[in-house]
Amino acid sequence: TGAVVLHGKGLRIAGAAVGARQARVLEHRRAEQLALLPEQPLRAGHRYTLHFQYFANLSESFRGFYKSTYRTREGELRVLAATQFEPTAARMAFPCFDEPAFKARFSIKIRREPRHLALSNMPIVKSVNITPWLVEDHFDTTVKMSTYLVAFIVSDFKSISKITSHGVKISVYTVPDKISQADYALDAAVKLLDFYEDYFSIPYPLPKQDLAAIPDFQSGAMENWGLTTYRESALLYDPEKSSASSKLWITMVIAHELAHQWFGNLVTMEWWNDLWLNEGFAKFMEIVSVSVTHPELRVEDYFLRRCFDAMAVDALNSSHPISTPVEDPAQILEMFDDVSYEKGSCILNMLRDYLTADVFKAGLVQYLQKYSYQNTKNEDLWNSMTNICPTVGSDKNELQGDGFCRISQQSSSAAHWTKGETLDVGAMMDTWTLQKGYPLVTVTVRGKNIHLQQEHYVKGEDSPSSAGYLWHIPLTYMTSKSDTVQRFLITTKTDVIILPEEVEWVKFNVDMNGYYIVHYEGDGWDRLINVLKENHTVMSSNDRASLINNVFQLVRIKKLSISKAFDLTAYLKHESQIMPVLQGLSELIPIYRLIERRDVDGTGKQLKEYIVNLFKDLIDKQSWSDEGSVSERLLRDSLLHFACVHGYQPCVDKAKGYFTEWQKSDGTLSLPADVKSAVYTVGAQTPEGWEFLLSKYRLHSFSVERHNIELALSRSRSKDKLQWLMDQGLRGDIIRTQDLPSIIVFVAKNPSGYHLAWTFLKENWEKVVEKFELGSNSIAGIVTGVTSRYSTSSQLAQVKEFFSSLDEKSARLRCVQQAIETIEDNIQWMDGNFEKVKTWLQKNHL
């Protein structure tokens, strides 16, 4: 060949050679490519070594080899350099074949000052003093891996370490002043890495695993092999000050990154279209691992929330199949969304429920062992899941003629799903990964017969291309006569189940283990609403949460009236479990916010009173402390914050009292971690309280509370203060720019701030894109967050006008389509339901 084309971005090439011979280099900026032109053509079958001499500045964004800064306790500004290469930024640090299928071994040397230390994927094998003020570290050669997993950091971090029971050295690195907050992460990482080595039956292949907290970090964390990186709030935990939700989040993030050491690092998707093979798995494995290593966190209880989150975007026409073609860097970045992560994990959870945990695990292990150090496509996974017999206690297992394992002891499982038909995992899962959206199953009970029908659930106008969508849905159900979970696989548009006897009621999608929603025709909903009213505990709390979610989704597509959905919520007066309570709040509050925005006749106020009344007894029962289980603590945090924000007087008074005491003590009084968001939010309502909170925000000792304080500061009613917060987030000295996306969205959710947030986004679009990159999750979060409560045609026109005025790439962003569809949906919702909500509230005074 006469040219070698590889990737490079923002690198100034000083010279290049093939072996000892000089070569010319051409740069194609838009394609982020370099072409190396040797003097003589390179011949097939020969080995050549390419040499590049180049230099570049540290990146000012959060990608590539970038600069990060922090202040010490004494206020001294210190600089470090860290990397973030996924998906396409390794090319900003060195010329390379920057695609996941080009796996290679990397030998890295780094020169640094003696006061710094350098970290990379592998341990240092030797350090050479080049001059008294320059040291060169030589790192061991990596295993075979993709470019996006290469990492290095040069900093003055401190660390603590432990050895796992399998002999891997785990260390947590942080800025020196925060090393006391590293213990929790270290212990969690040791437990989790041990768990994964046992679960996957594949040893972790590197001698060490470092976890580093980077002061400036765009996403939550990154799974670089042997050197995982995190934003500080995703790794650092202060037992005195951190909340229960912080502990849960940190544990999940570490579990996610360590799962990637197998899913993603050892076995990597061939191209970014199958990113979900990395992310859906890591997201799913969080639940599998943490439920064993940290059972007290009860993570399995929160799983269905992420499925609801995924469904919210997956119900839009602008959604995409889990596996979808992508080409340029912006499209690749857009894949890092709720569909790849959350939906990916939900369909895996459904598959595990369908295959049984043992068969599922055996399939995973087979997949990882077969494809170690290689790249895979969707179908490789499904093939590994078919014809599986777990080896564990194999005397109990017999492979049936259909290639599916029965565990002969459990008669219920022997009649598991398939009635002896061949089980084709690929055919089933293709319906979930190659089609966008999800099914709505309509259930009609006629005597002993249950008639089933499936269709594509879409908000707004259905696109003709999806009319013929069919899914293979592993249905589960229970009835008033039997709480044993019954199973039925539907693969056709309609089907019928015949029950042994007539029943009072039937509930499908038990515990919301399946990624579909259910509508009950005829009096089906009335019967379920009645069950909830009379004795809601006959169903699990996840079943109750899923009914609350489904009933409001059905209103969106006019299958049910809003008054029916509100009838169902009335039972919440007697609900005390976290999932149904949070689900009730997450359905009702957005409706209140839509109505509040154009509240002409007091309906908003009435609705707010209705919601507060529903949960009043539960709010009154909360102790202002950190006692109880993790889920009780999370519930307390959410409920008290909700009550104070929505002006429930007893809560506001109590929070004011706490804030005054705390202010008097100059912030030294130790407040219970779980009441801080409520206390700070109430305190920030006065100018003095706001300034006092800001003064604490700037202090080192409050670093783990930054999120709570940002939330409180952005609830201010002063437009000047809200504007100042966003401006500071862009400047990045008092408020870190990494936190700007959440600040903009907090301000947008504040009734005094939503115009400001939209104006800020329009005026600073270029700067925000430069910092966070087109297509990134950060940009998507800002665009959808700022516009999610718009519900008038003039707002829709403004949004359309602004985005169509931008270049084509920006205008075509998926998040822009999502924002527009959501506003259209809100307009439709308000037109169809506002009067009905008003009437219902007048009839049903609590």
VOMI-309872 format. One line per 5 residues: number of its first residue (from 1); their letters; for each residue x, y, z of C-alpha. Coordinates in steps of 0.1 Angstrom, whole numbers. Layout:
N
NUM = A = X Y Z  ...;
This chain:
846
1 = TGAVV = 0 0 0  11 35 -7  -5 50 24  -13 41 60  -44 59 74;
6 = LHGKG = -48 62 111  -65 86 135  -51 119 150  -69 150 163  -53 183 173;
11 = LRIAG = -18 168 171  10 188 155  31 163 136  68 173 135  80 143 116;
16 = AAVGA = 73 106 107  92 76 95  87 40 85  116 21 101  146 44 95;
21 = RQARV = 131 61 64  114 94 65  77 96 55  53 124 47  21 130 67;
26 = LEHRR = -11 145 54  -39 155 78  -77 153 71  -90 175 99  -127 168 95;
31 = AEQLA = -123 130 94  -98 133 123  -73 112 102  -36 112 94  -22 96 63;
36 = LLPEQ = 14 84 64  30 83 30  62 61 29  88 67 2  83 32 -11;
41 = PLRAG = 50 13 -10  46 -11 20  45 -48 10  19 -73 23  32 -98 48;
46 = HRYTL = 61 -76 60  63 -60 95  69 -23 97  74 1 126  58 35 123;
51 = HFQYF = 74 65 141  57 98 148  71 129 164  44 152 175  34 176 202;
56 = ANLSE = 1 190 215  -13 211 243  -33 195 272  -69 195 262  -91 222 278;
61 = SFRGF = -123 200 276  -130 168 294  -117 146 265  -83 133 254  -53 141 276;
66 = YKSTY = -68 170 296  -60 194 323  -77 193 357  -72 216 387  -80 217 424;
71 = RTREG = -73 239 454  -57 226 485  -72 234 520  -48 264 521  -62 276 488;
76 = ELRVL = -32 268 466  -42 260 430  -27 226 418  -27 212 383  -29 175 371;
81 = AATQF = -34 158 338  -57 128 332  -72 110 302  -107 102 289  -106 84 256;
86 = EPTAA = -139 67 252  -153 68 226  -130 85 201  -105 107 220  -74 84 222;
91 = RMAFP = -65 101 188  -62 134 207  -33 120 228  -14 98 202  -18 87 166;
96 = CFDEP = -35 54 166  -61 31 149  -88 45 171  -116 19 167  -126 -8 192;
101 = AFKAR = -118 -38 169  -81 -27 165  -69 -43 197  -32 -40 205  -7 -42 234;
106 = FSIKI = 5 -8 247  39 1 261  38 34 278  66 57 292  59 90 309;
111 = RREPR = 83 117 319  73 137 350  87 159 378  98 141 409  70 158 429;
116 = HLALS = 44 141 408  35 105 403  23 89 370  -3 61 368  -13 40 338;
121 = NMPIV = -32 8 331  -3 -14 342  22 -11 372  55 7 368  84 -17 360;
126 = KSVNI = 112 9 364  118 46 369  148 63 354  162 97 366  169 116 334;
131 = TPWLV = 179 148 352  176 159 388  142 174 379  129 148 355  119 111 360;
136 = EDHFD = 109 87 333  85 59 344  83 27 323  50 9 326  46 -29 320;
141 = TTVKM = 31 -38 286  -7 -41 287  -28 -70 276  -44 -69 242  -70 -42 243;
146 = STYLV = -88 -13 225  -74 22 223  -103 37 242  -92 19 274  -57 33 275;
151 = AFIVS = -53 57 304  -26 78 322  -27 104 350  1 127 362  -7 142 396;
156 = DFKSI = 2 145 432  -25 122 444  -23 101 476  -35 65 478  -46 37 501;
161 = SKITS = -44 0 491  -56 -35 499  -51 -70 483  -82 -90 472  -85 -126 482;
166 = HGVKI = -74 -135 446  -42 -115 451  -50 -83 431  -38 -50 445  -65 -25 447;
171 = SVYTV = -57 12 453  -79 43 456  -62 76 445  -75 111 454  -62 146 459;
176 = PDKIS = -42 145 492  -68 164 513  -96 139 505  -78 106 511  -98 102 544;
181 = QADYA = -129 97 521  -115 68 502  -120 39 526  -156 30 516  -147 28 479;
186 = LDAAV = -116 7 487  -136 -19 507  -164 -20 481  -140 -25 452  -122 -54 470;
191 = KLLDF = -156 -72 476  -168 -65 441  -137 -76 422  -136 -108 442  -173 -114 434;
196 = YEDYF = -168 -109 397  -138 -133 395  -159 -160 412  -191 -152 392  -174 -152 358;
201 = SIPYP = -150 -180 366  -124 -160 348  -95 -144 368  -89 -107 365  -59 -106 342;
206 = LPKQD = -40 -76 355  -19 -74 387  -36 -42 400  -68 -21 397  -66 16 406;
211 = LAAIP = -96 37 412  -88 74 408  -111 104 417  -105 132 392  -116 167 403;
216 = DFQSG = -129 176 368  -148 148 351  -176 149 326  -195 116 331  -198 95 362;
221 = AMENW = -168 72 357  -147 54 331  -136 17 330  -100 21 317  -85 -14 322;
226 = GLTTY = -66 -14 355  -71 24 361  -107 32 364  -115 70 368  -144 86 386;
231 = RESAL = -158 120 393  -152 127 430  -189 124 440  -189 89 425  -160 76 446;
236 = LYDPE = -155 96 478  -177 89 509  -176 107 542  -192 85 569  -200 117 589;
241 = KSSAS = -216 138 561  -225 117 531  -261 106 525  -276 71 520  -282 79 483;
246 = SKLWI = -245 88 480  -235 54 494  -258 36 470  -246 56 440  -209 51 448;
251 = TMVIA = -214 13 452  -233 10 420  -207 31 400  -178 10 412  -198 -22 405;
256 = HELAH = -204 -9 370  -168 0 362  -155 -33 376  -181 -53 356  -166 -36 325;
261 = QWFGN = -132 -52 332  -149 -84 318  -178 -69 297  -162 -44 275  -125 -47 283;
266 = LVTME = -119 -85 280  -147 -89 254  -155 -57 234  -182 -49 209  -169 -49 173;
271 = WWNDL = -183 -14 166  -202 13 186  -236 2 171  -235 -26 197  -223 -4 226;
276 = WLNEG = -251 -19 247  -231 -52 249  -208 -31 271  -231 -7 288  -263 -27 292;
281 = FAKFM = -243 -55 307  -223 -34 331  -256 -17 342  -273 -51 347  -243 -66 365;
286 = EIVSV = -245 -37 391  -277 -53 404  -264 -89 402  -232 -81 421  -243 -55 446;
291 = SVTHP = -273 -76 457  -247 -102 468  -218 -80 481  -240 -53 498  -274 -70 505;
296 = ELRVE = -283 -42 530  -286 -17 501  -314 -38 485  -305 -26 450  -329 -50 433;
301 = DYFLR = -358 -28 447  -348 1 426  -343 -17 393  -376 -10 378  -371 28 381;
306 = RCFDA = -344 25 354  -368 6 332  -394 34 336  -367 60 327  -357 40 296;
311 = MAVDA = -394 37 286  -399 74 288  -374 80 259  -381 47 242  -418 56 238;
316 = LNSSH = -409 86 215  -407 83 178  -371 96 179  -360 65 199  -337 40 183;
321 = PISTP = -332 2 184  -307 -9 211  -284 -19 182  -283 8 157  -258 20 129;
326 = VEDPA = -235 49 138  -206 64 119  -193 98 131  -181 108 166  -213 127 174;
331 = QILEM = -235 97 165  -212 74 185  -215 97 215  -253 97 212  -253 59 218;
336 = FDDVS = -243 65 254  -279 70 264  -308 55 284  -315 30 256  -280 15 256;
341 = YEKGS = -276 15 293  -310 13 311  -331 -5 284  -301 -28 278  -300 -38 314;
346 = CILNM = -339 -42 316  -340 -66 287  -311 -86 302  -330 -88 335  -361 -100 316;
351 = LRDYL = -339 -127 298  -325 -139 331  -360 -142 345  -370 -161 314  -340 -185 312;
356 = TADVF = -335 -188 350  -305 -174 368  -283 -205 364  -288 -209 327  -283 -172 321;
361 = KAGLV = -251 -172 341  -237 -202 323  -244 -185 290  -226 -154 301  -195 -174 313;
366 = QYLQK = -195 -193 280  -196 -160 260  -168 -144 280  -146 -174 279  -151 -180 241;
371 = YSYQN = -145 -143 231  -118 -132 256  -95 -105 241  -118 -104 210  -146 -84 196;
376 = TKNED = -183 -95 193  -216 -87 177  -251 -90 191  -256 -126 178  -225 -139 194;
381 = LWNSM = -241 -133 228  -274 -150 218  -256 -180 204  -238 -184 237  -271 -184 255;
386 = TNICP = -286 -212 235  -279 -249 243  -267 -243 278  -265 -266 307  -250 -251 338;
391 = TVGSD = -221 -273 351  -230 -265 387  -243 -296 403  -247 -311 369  -264 -343 382;
396 = KNELQ = -296 -323 386  -296 -310 351  -308 -328 320  -306 -314 285  -340 -319 269;
401 = GDGFC = -344 -326 232  -351 -289 227  -316 -279 238  -329 -262 270  -319 -271 305;
406 = RISQQ = -345 -284 329  -337 -287 365  -355 -319 372  -360 -312 409  -382 -282 403;
411 = SSSAA = -414 -293 387  -425 -256 383  -394 -249 363  -398 -280 341  -429 -267 326;
416 = HWTKG = -411 -234 324  -421 -216 293  -419 -234 261  -441 -264 262  -413 -284 246;
421 = ETLDV = -409 -262 216  -373 -253 207  -361 -222 225  -345 -197 202  -329 -170 223;
426 = GAMMD = -316 -151 192  -351 -149 175  -366 -137 208  -339 -112 217  -337 -98 181;
431 = TWTLQ = -372 -85 187  -360 -65 216  -326 -52 202  -334 -46 165  -367 -29 169;
436 = KGYPL = -371 4 187  -397 10 215  -416 -17 235  -449 -35 234  -482 -26 250;
441 = VTVTV = -501 -58 259  -539 -55 262  -555 -80 284  -592 -88 282  -607 -113 306;
446 = RGKNI = -638 -133 294  -648 -159 319  -618 -183 322  -603 -170 290  -577 -143 289;
451 = HLQQE = -574 -127 255  -540 -110 248  -531 -86 221  -497 -68 215  -489 -35 197;
456 = HYVKG = -461 -9 196  -466 17 224  -458 51 209  -466 86 221  -478 110 195;
461 = EDSPS = -480 100 159  -469 64 152  -444 60 124  -457 37 96  -424 17 97;
466 = SAGYL = -433 3 132  -469 -8 124  -458 -44 119  -436 -47 150  -440 -79 169;
471 = WHIPL = -421 -90 200  -415 -124 217  -428 -114 251  -421 -136 281  -453 -128 300;
476 = TYMTS = -457 -134 337  -490 -131 356  -507 -138 389  -543 -138 398  -566 -133 428;
481 = KSDTV = -567 -171 432  -530 -178 430  -499 -158 438  -477 -184 421  -461 -167 391;
486 = QRFLI = -475 -181 359  -455 -178 326  -466 -176 290  -445 -167 259  -465 -147 233;
491 = TTKTD = -449 -145 199  -480 -135 178  -502 -105 176  -529 -121 196  -532 -152 218;
496 = VIILP = -554 -167 245  -546 -181 279  -571 -205 295  -573 -203 333  -583 -234 354;
501 = EEVEW = -611 -212 370  -626 -178 369  -608 -151 389  -616 -117 405  -585 -100 390;
506 = VKFNV = -553 -107 371  -520 -87 372  -495 -92 344  -458 -84 343  -451 -96 379;
511 = DMNGY = -427 -73 397  -422 -54 364  -396 -80 354  -406 -75 317  -399 -45 295;
516 = YIVHY = -435 -40 284  -467 -23 298  -501 -37 303  -536 -24 296  -567 -41 312;
521 = EGDGW = -598 -38 290  -633 -37 303  -635 -35 341  -599 -49 346  -585 -16 359;
526 = DRLIN = -615 -10 382  -609 -44 398  -572 -36 403  -579 -2 417  -603 -19 441;
531 = VLKEN = -576 -43 452  -553 -14 460  -580 4 479  -591 -26 500  -557 -44 507;
536 = HTVMS = -528 -31 486  -503 -55 502  -517 -85 484  -494 -73 456  -456 -66 459;
541 = SNDRA = -445 -30 462  -429 -33 427  -463 -45 413  -480 -15 429  -453 8 414;
546 = SLINN = -457 -7 380  -495 -2 381  -490 35 390  -466 39 361  -487 20 335;
551 = VFQLV = -519 37 343  -504 72 335  -487 59 304  -521 47 291  -536 81 296;
556 = RIKKL = -508 95 273  -521 74 244  -558 79 253  -565 43 263  -576 55 297;
561 = SISKA = -590 87 312  -569 108 335  -597 105 361  -591 67 362  -554 73 368;
566 = FDLTA = -562 97 396  -587 72 411  -558 48 414  -536 73 431  -561 77 460;
571 = YLKHE = -548 45 476  -514 61 481  -528 76 513  -520 42 529  -488 34 510;
576 = SQIMP = -455 33 529  -430 15 506  -404 35 488  -410 24 452  -447 30 449;
581 = VLQGL = -444 63 468  -416 76 446  -435 64 415  -466 82 426  -445 114 431;
586 = SELIP = -428 110 398  -461 108 379  -480 135 399  -453 162 403  -447 167 365;
591 = IYRLI = -484 171 360  -485 197 388  -455 215 372  -472 216 338  -504 230 353;
596 = ERRDV = -486 254 376  -468 270 347  -501 283 334  -523 282 364  -551 306 358;
601 = DGTGK = -578 293 381  -561 278 411  -562 242 397  -524 239 403  -528 249 439;
606 = QLKEY = -555 224 444  -535 196 428  -505 205 450  -527 202 480  -540 169 468;
611 = IVNLF = -505 155 463  -492 168 497  -524 154 514  -518 119 499  -484 117 516;
616 = KDLID = -490 139 546  -493 111 571  -462 95 558  -443 128 559  -454 134 595;
621 = KQSWS = -441 100 605  -406 107 593  -379 112 620  -354 139 612  -325 116 616;
626 = DEGSV = -303 91 598  -319 60 613  -333 30 595  -325 9 565  -311 24 533;
631 = SERLL = -345 24 516  -361 41 547  -334 67 546  -338 73 508  -375 76 513;
636 = RDSLL = -370 102 541  -347 122 520  -371 123 491  -402 129 511  -389 157 533;
641 = HFACV = -374 175 503  -407 171 484  -427 184 514  -404 215 520  -402 224 483;
646 = HGYQP = -440 222 480  -446 243 510  -460 218 536  -458 241 566  -449 217 594;
651 = CVDKA = -419 205 572  -409 241 563  -410 252 600  -389 223 611  -364 228 584;
656 = KGYFT = -362 266 592  -354 257 628  -326 234 618  -312 259 594  -312 287 619;
661 = EWQKS = -293 265 645  -269 254 618  -262 289 607  -257 301 643  -231 274 648;
666 = DGTLS = -214 287 616  -220 254 599  -203 233 626  -235 217 639  -237 182 625;
671 = LPADV = -271 178 606  -284 144 598  -273 136 562  -307 126 550  -325 159 560;
676 = KSAVY = -299 182 545  -315 186 511  -347 198 528  -330 220 553  -307 237 528;
681 = TVGAQ = -335 242 503  -356 260 529  -326 280 541  -317 292 506  -350 310 503;
686 = TPEGW = -337 340 522  -309 362 508  -288 357 540  -294 320 540  -284 318 503;
691 = EFLLS = -252 337 508  -243 316 539  -248 284 519  -226 297 491  -199 305 516;
696 = KYRLH = -200 269 529  -201 256 493  -167 271 487  -151 253 517  -132 221 515;
701 = SFSVE = -150 206 544  -183 207 525  -171 190 493  -193 159 497  -223 181 501;
706 = RHNIE = -218 201 469  -248 185 451  -272 192 480  -261 228 482  -263 233 444;
711 = LALSR = -298 219 445  -307 244 473  -290 274 457  -308 268 424  -343 269 442;
716 = SRSKD = -339 306 449  -366 329 437  -341 356 428  -334 357 390  -301 374 396;
721 = KLQWL = -289 346 418  -300 319 394  -283 337 365  -251 341 386  -251 303 393;
726 = MDQGL = -252 294 356  -226 321 347  -202 307 374  -207 271 361  -195 282 327;
731 = RGDII = -165 301 342  -156 271 363  -138 285 392  -163 287 421  -187 261 405;
736 = RTQDL = -169 234 385  -179 233 348  -186 196 352  -216 206 373  -230 231 348;
741 = PSIIV = -254 206 331  -271 198 363  -272 234 374  -289 245 342  -315 218 346;
746 = FVAKN = -321 227 383  -326 263 373  -350 253 344  -371 233 369  -375 264 391;
751 = PSGYH = -406 284 382  -385 316 385  -358 302 363  -371 285 333  -369 315 309;
756 = LAWTF = -334 321 322  -322 286 315  -335 286 280  -319 320 272  -287 309 288;
761 = LKENW = -286 278 266  -293 298 234  -267 324 242  -240 300 253  -247 271 229;
766 = EKVVE = -213 273 212  -193 274 245  -213 246 260  -208 223 230  -171 231 229;
771 = KFELG = -168 221 265  -191 190 265  -190 179 228  -219 175 204  -239 143 209;
776 = SNSIA = -228 138 245  -251 128 273  -244 162 290  -257 182 260  -287 158 257;
781 = GIVTG = -295 163 294  -294 200 291  -316 202 260  -343 178 272  -341 191 308;
786 = VTSRY = -345 228 299  -375 221 277  -393 191 294  -420 213 310  -429 234 280;
791 = STSSQ = -465 229 269  -475 258 247  -473 262 209  -453 294 212  -427 275 233;
796 = LAQVK = -426 247 207  -421 273 180  -392 289 199  -374 256 204  -379 246 167;
801 = EFFSS = -367 279 155  -335 280 176  -324 245 168  -332 248 131  -310 280 130;
806 = LDEKS = -279 259 140  -257 238 118  -272 206 104  -254 184 129  -268 202 159;
811 = ARLRC = -303 204 144  -303 167 138  -293 157 173  -316 130 187  -321 150 220;
816 = VQQAI = -335 179 199  -361 155 184  -368 142 218  -373 177 232  -397 186 203;
821 = ETIED = -417 154 207  -420 159 245  -433 194 241  -458 182 215  -469 155 239;
826 = NIQWM = -472 180 267  -494 203 246  -516 174 237  -518 163 273  -528 197 286;
831 = DGNFE = -554 202 259  -569 168 266  -566 166 304  -565 200 321  -603 204 324;
836 = KVKTW = -606 167 335  -581 171 363  -599 202 375  -632 184 376  -617 154 393;
841 = LQKNH = -601 175 420  -634 194 427  -652 160 431  -625 143 452  -615 167 480;
846 = L = -593 146 503;
